[in-house]
Amino acid sequence: MPRRPLIPGERHHWWPKSLSQFWTDANGKVGRIDSSGNVSPSSPTKTARISDGHNLRFGSLWDATFEHEFDRPDGAFPRLVELLRAIVNDHRGAQIPNLEYRAHTCADSDLESLVECLVSLVVRSPRFRQGVVSFVGSVRTNVGKTEYGQLTAANLQQVYRTLAGHLSPRGKFAIIWSSQREFVYGDGLYSNLYVTSQNLMNARALVPITPSIAALFARPMEYMVESRLASIEADDDLITLINTTTQIYSGDCLFFRTEQPALSEHFRRAEYLRYSDKDPVEQLVPQIPGVKSRRLVFD
């Protein structure tokens, strides 16, 4: 994508407007609630932003921004939502019972775009940024605030470029949709990607795309190649699991359209938590049609 000029102090969206627009209510606002229970609706233009989030500022000729590196996935979100809605409509028309998968054909280019969009959201999230900050602190001591910002931005750029270099339509995709309750979004997203990740081998990510559609991506160690994508209508328990997971992995704020979430004890701690040895999302992966075991397979 064309490079952008660096604008000092520019507020970059870690949840792009092209996606958050699908979370607006009848008044054009996205509901936002913090860990203390304070509600502050805002427009997609003014929500989920961070100052200098994707800027590399050194006070020299080396100053630059990598905000433009997210232009392609951000531009793809409207079409991606349209595609996922078509998949849901196809599933709904087939009248398949809840918790039963329906396989779909999908172009490799669409699947690669889906992976790119999911990875971009995970890497830009405040949770991932906090992981980078912790990593910087573990390898460098007595780092000043300015250098912390420089190192954090540089590591974010590097890990995104590394993961983006391994994008492909490989893996399994589960489109989880709801016809009743709504999903919530957060400043933390479930994934097993870290600042030290070098590729997407054995990667997992669970991301709410719209209030009624979530996407689970996994690249298991063994799976049948076809079909790559399947959809499933969530029952109340699965919706609760996904929303609980979002609260566990978020640390500061949640977003919603019309159904304000009841805050869990995990989210009220205002920390970026994660599942330990009992990961219910990981247990969803073997249920996707075509996933076998964790032994290595090449496709």
C-alpha positions as CSV (number, residue, x, y, z in Angstrom):
1,M,0.0,0.0,0.0
2,P,1.2,3.6,-0.6
3,R,3.2,5.0,2.3
4,R,1.6,7.7,4.5
5,P,3.4,10.7,5.9
6,L,4.0,10.6,9.7
7,I,1.6,12.9,11.5
8,P,2.9,13.4,15.1
9,G,0.2,12.6,17.7
10,E,-2.1,11.1,15.1
11,R,-4.7,8.9,16.7
12,H,-4.8,5.5,15.0
13,H,-7.7,3.1,15.2
14,W,-6.9,-0.3,16.6
15,W,-10.5,-1.3,15.8
16,P,-11.0,0.2,12.3
17,K,-14.0,2.3,11.4
18,S,-14.6,0.0,8.4
19,L,-15.5,-2.7,10.9
20,S,-16.8,-0.9,14.0
21,Q,-19.5,0.7,11.7
22,F,-21.3,-2.6,11.8
23,W,-21.7,-2.3,15.6
24,T,-23.6,1.0,15.7
25,D,-27.1,1.3,17.1
26,A,-30.1,3.2,15.7
27,N,-28.4,6.5,16.8
28,G,-25.1,5.7,15.0
29,K,-23.3,5.0,18.2
30,V,-21.2,2.1,19.4
31,G,-21.7,1.2,23.1
32,R,-18.6,1.2,25.2
33,I,-18.3,0.0,28.8
34,D,-15.2,0.0,30.9
35,S,-14.1,-2.3,33.7
36,S,-15.7,0.0,36.3
37,G,-19.1,-0.2,34.6
38,N,-19.0,3.3,33.0
39,V,-20.8,3.5,29.7
40,S,-19.7,6.0,27.1
41,P,-21.2,5.5,23.6
42,S,-19.3,7.0,20.7
43,S,-19.2,7.1,16.9
44,P,-16.9,4.7,14.9
45,T,-14.8,7.7,14.0
46,K,-14.0,8.6,17.6
47,T,-13.7,5.2,19.3
48,A,-10.9,2.7,19.7
49,R,-8.0,5.0,19.0
50,I,-4.5,5.4,20.3
51,S,-2.2,8.4,19.8
52,D,1.0,7.6,17.8
53,G,-0.1,4.0,17.9
54,H,1.6,3.1,14.6
55,N,4.2,5.8,14.4
56,L,8.0,5.4,14.7
57,R,9.2,8.7,16.2
58,F,12.9,9.1,16.7
59,G,13.2,12.9,16.2
60,S,15.2,12.4,13.1
61,L,15.0,11.5,9.4
62,W,14.1,8.0,10.4
63,D,10.7,9.0,11.6
64,A,8.0,7.0,9.9
65,T,4.6,5.4,10.2
66,F,3.4,1.9,9.4
67,E,-0.3,2.9,9.6
68,H,-0.6,2.3,5.9
69,E,0.3,-1.4,6.4
70,F,-3.2,-1.9,7.7
71,D,-4.9,-0.2,4.8
72,R,-5.5,-3.4,2.8
73,P,-7.3,-5.3,5.6
74,D,-9.2,-2.2,6.7
75,G,-10.4,-1.8,3.1
76,A,-11.5,-5.4,3.0
77,F,-13.8,-5.4,6.0
78,P,-17.0,-4.3,4.3
79,R,-16.7,-7.0,1.6
80,L,-15.7,-9.5,4.3
81,V,-18.8,-8.8,6.3
82,E,-20.9,-9.1,3.1
83,L,-19.3,-12.5,2.5
84,L,-19.9,-13.8,6.0
85,R,-23.5,-12.6,5.9
86,A,-24.0,-14.5,2.7
87,I,-22.6,-17.6,4.4
88,V,-24.9,-17.2,7.3
89,N,-27.9,-16.8,5.0
90,D,-27.0,-19.9,3.2
91,H,-26.8,-21.8,6.5
92,R,-30.1,-20.4,7.6
93,G,-31.8,-21.4,4.4
94,A,-30.6,-24.9,4.8
95,Q,-32.5,-25.1,8.1
96,I,-29.7,-27.0,9.9
97,P,-30.2,-27.5,13.7
98,N,-28.1,-25.5,16.2
99,L,-24.6,-26.7,16.8
100,E,-24.4,-28.6,13.5
101,Y,-21.9,-27.5,11.0
102,R,-22.5,-26.7,7.4
103,A,-19.6,-26.7,5.0
104,H,-19.2,-24.0,2.4
105,T,-17.0,-23.5,-0.7
106,C,-14.9,-20.3,-0.5
107,A,-12.2,-18.9,-2.8
108,D,-8.7,-19.0,-1.5
109,S,-8.4,-15.2,-2.0
110,D,-11.4,-14.7,0.4
111,L,-9.8,-17.0,3.0
112,E,-6.5,-15.3,2.7
113,S,-8.2,-11.9,3.2
114,L,-10.1,-13.3,6.2
115,V,-6.8,-14.4,7.8
116,E,-5.2,-11.1,7.1
117,C,-8.1,-9.2,8.7
118,L,-8.1,-11.4,11.8
119,V,-4.3,-11.1,12.3
120,S,-4.4,-7.3,11.8
121,L,-7.1,-7.0,14.5
122,V,-5.2,-9.2,17.0
123,V,-1.8,-7.4,16.5
124,R,-3.3,-4.0,16.7
125,S,-5.3,-4.7,19.9
126,P,-4.3,-3.0,23.2
127,R,-3.9,-6.5,24.6
128,F,-1.2,-7.4,22.1
129,R,0.4,-4.0,22.5
130,Q,0.6,-4.6,26.3
131,G,2.3,-8.0,25.5
132,V,4.9,-6.1,23.5
133,V,5.4,-3.6,26.3
134,S,6.0,-6.5,28.7
135,F,8.4,-8.2,26.3
136,V,10.4,-4.9,25.9
137,G,10.6,-4.7,29.7
138,S,11.9,-8.2,30.0
139,V,14.8,-7.7,27.6
140,R,15.7,-4.1,28.4
141,T,15.9,-2.5,31.8
142,N,15.8,1.1,32.7
143,V,14.1,2.1,29.5
144,G,12.7,5.6,29.4
145,K,9.1,6.4,28.4
146,T,10.1,7.7,24.9
147,E,12.3,4.7,24.1
148,Y,9.5,2.4,25.4
149,G,7.2,3.9,22.8
150,Q,9.8,3.6,20.1
151,L,10.6,0.0,20.9
152,T,6.9,-1.0,21.2
153,A,6.0,0.5,17.8
154,A,9.0,-1.1,16.2
155,N,8.2,-4.5,17.6
156,L,4.6,-4.2,16.6
157,Q,5.6,-3.4,13.0
158,Q,8.1,-6.3,12.9
159,V,5.7,-9.0,14.3
160,Y,2.9,-7.8,11.9
161,R,5.2,-7.9,8.9
162,T,6.5,-11.4,10.0
163,L,3.0,-12.8,10.4
164,A,1.7,-11.1,7.3
165,G,4.5,-12.8,5.3
166,H,3.0,-16.2,6.3
167,L,-0.5,-15.5,5.2
168,S,-2.2,-18.1,3.2
169,P,-5.6,-19.8,2.9
170,R,-4.4,-22.8,4.8
171,G,-6.1,-23.7,8.0
172,K,-9.7,-24.1,9.2
173,F,-12.4,-21.5,9.6
174,A,-15.5,-21.7,11.6
175,I,-18.1,-18.9,11.2
176,I,-20.2,-18.8,14.3
177,W,-23.4,-16.9,14.1
178,S,-26.3,-16.0,16.4
179,S,-29.9,-15.3,15.6
180,Q,-30.8,-14.2,19.1
181,R,-28.2,-12.8,21.4
182,E,-25.3,-10.4,20.4
183,F,-21.6,-10.9,20.7
184,V,-19.4,-8.2,22.3
185,Y,-16.0,-6.9,21.1
186,G,-13.1,-5.9,23.4
187,D,-9.7,-4.3,23.6
188,G,-8.4,-7.8,23.9
189,L,-9.0,-10.7,21.5
190,Y,-8.5,-14.4,22.0
191,S,-5.5,-15.8,20.2
192,N,-2.2,-17.7,20.9
193,L,-0.1,-15.2,18.9
194,Y,2.6,-13.4,20.7
195,V,5.3,-10.8,19.9
196,T,7.7,-13.7,19.4
197,S,5.5,-15.6,16.9
198,Q,7.3,-16.3,13.7
199,N,4.5,-17.9,11.7
200,L,0.9,-19.1,11.9
201,M,1.7,-22.7,12.6
202,N,-0.8,-24.1,15.2
203,A,-2.2,-20.5,15.5
204,R,-5.7,-19.9,16.9
205,A,-7.8,-16.7,16.9
206,L,-11.4,-16.1,17.9
207,V,-12.7,-12.7,16.8
208,P,-16.3,-11.2,16.9
209,I,-16.8,-9.6,13.5
210,T,-20.3,-8.2,13.9
211,P,-22.7,-8.4,16.8
212,S,-24.1,-11.6,15.2
213,I,-21.1,-13.2,13.6
214,A,-17.8,-14.4,15.1
215,A,-14.9,-16.1,13.3
216,L,-12.7,-18.9,14.7
217,F,-9.5,-19.5,12.8
218,A,-7.2,-22.4,13.5
219,R,-4.2,-23.9,11.8
220,P,-4.1,-27.3,13.6
221,M,-1.2,-29.7,13.4
222,E,-3.4,-32.1,11.4
223,Y,-6.5,-31.6,9.4
224,M,-8.2,-32.5,6.2
225,V,-7.8,-29.7,3.7
226,E,-11.4,-29.6,2.5
227,S,-13.6,-28.1,3.4
228,R,-11.7,-25.1,4.7
229,L,-14.7,-23.2,6.0
230,A,-17.8,-24.3,7.9
231,S,-20.6,-22.4,9.7
232,I,-22.5,-23.2,12.8
233,E,-25.4,-21.5,14.6
234,A,-24.5,-20.9,18.2
235,D,-26.8,-21.9,21.0
236,D,-26.9,-19.9,24.3
237,D,-24.0,-21.7,25.8
238,L,-21.7,-21.1,22.9
239,I,-22.6,-17.4,22.8
240,T,-21.9,-17.2,26.5
241,L,-18.5,-18.9,26.1
242,I,-17.5,-16.5,23.3
243,N,-18.5,-13.4,25.3
244,T,-17.0,-14.7,28.5
245,T,-13.7,-15.3,26.6
246,T,-13.8,-11.7,25.2
247,Q,-14.2,-10.4,28.8
248,I,-11.3,-12.6,30.0
249,Y,-9.0,-11.4,27.3
250,S,-9.9,-7.7,27.5
251,G,-8.6,-5.4,30.2
252,D,-10.1,-2.0,29.8
253,C,-13.2,-1.8,27.6
254,L,-15.9,-3.8,25.9
255,F,-18.0,-2.7,22.9
256,F,-21.6,-3.7,22.1
257,R,-24.5,-2.7,19.9
258,T,-27.7,-2.9,21.8
259,E,-27.1,-5.6,24.5
260,Q,-25.0,-4.1,27.3
261,P,-23.0,-7.0,28.8
262,A,-23.1,-7.9,32.4
263,L,-19.5,-7.5,33.5
264,S,-17.7,-10.7,34.7
265,E,-15.4,-10.8,37.7
266,H,-12.5,-11.4,35.3
267,F,-13.1,-8.2,33.3
268,R,-13.6,-6.1,36.5
269,R,-10.0,-6.9,37.5
270,A,-8.9,-4.6,34.6
271,E,-6.2,-7.0,33.6
272,Y,-5.4,-8.9,30.4
273,L,-6.0,-12.5,31.5
274,R,-5.9,-15.7,29.5
275,Y,-6.9,-19.3,29.8
276,S,-4.3,-21.6,31.3
277,D,-4.3,-25.4,30.9
278,K,-8.1,-25.6,30.5
279,D,-8.8,-23.6,27.3
280,P,-12.4,-24.1,26.1
281,V,-11.8,-22.3,22.8
282,E,-9.0,-24.7,22.0
283,Q,-11.5,-27.5,22.6
284,L,-13.7,-26.0,19.9
285,V,-11.1,-26.6,17.2
286,P,-11.4,-30.4,17.0
287,Q,-15.1,-30.0,16.5
288,I,-14.6,-28.2,13.2
289,P,-15.2,-30.7,10.4
290,G,-12.0,-32.2,9.1
291,V,-9.8,-31.5,12.1
292,K,-8.1,-34.7,13.3
293,S,-5.3,-34.5,15.9
294,R,-2.2,-32.5,16.6
295,R,0.3,-34.5,14.6
296,L,2.1,-32.6,11.9
297,V,0.6,-32.6,8.5
298,F,1.7,-30.7,5.3
299,D,-0.8,-29.4,2.8
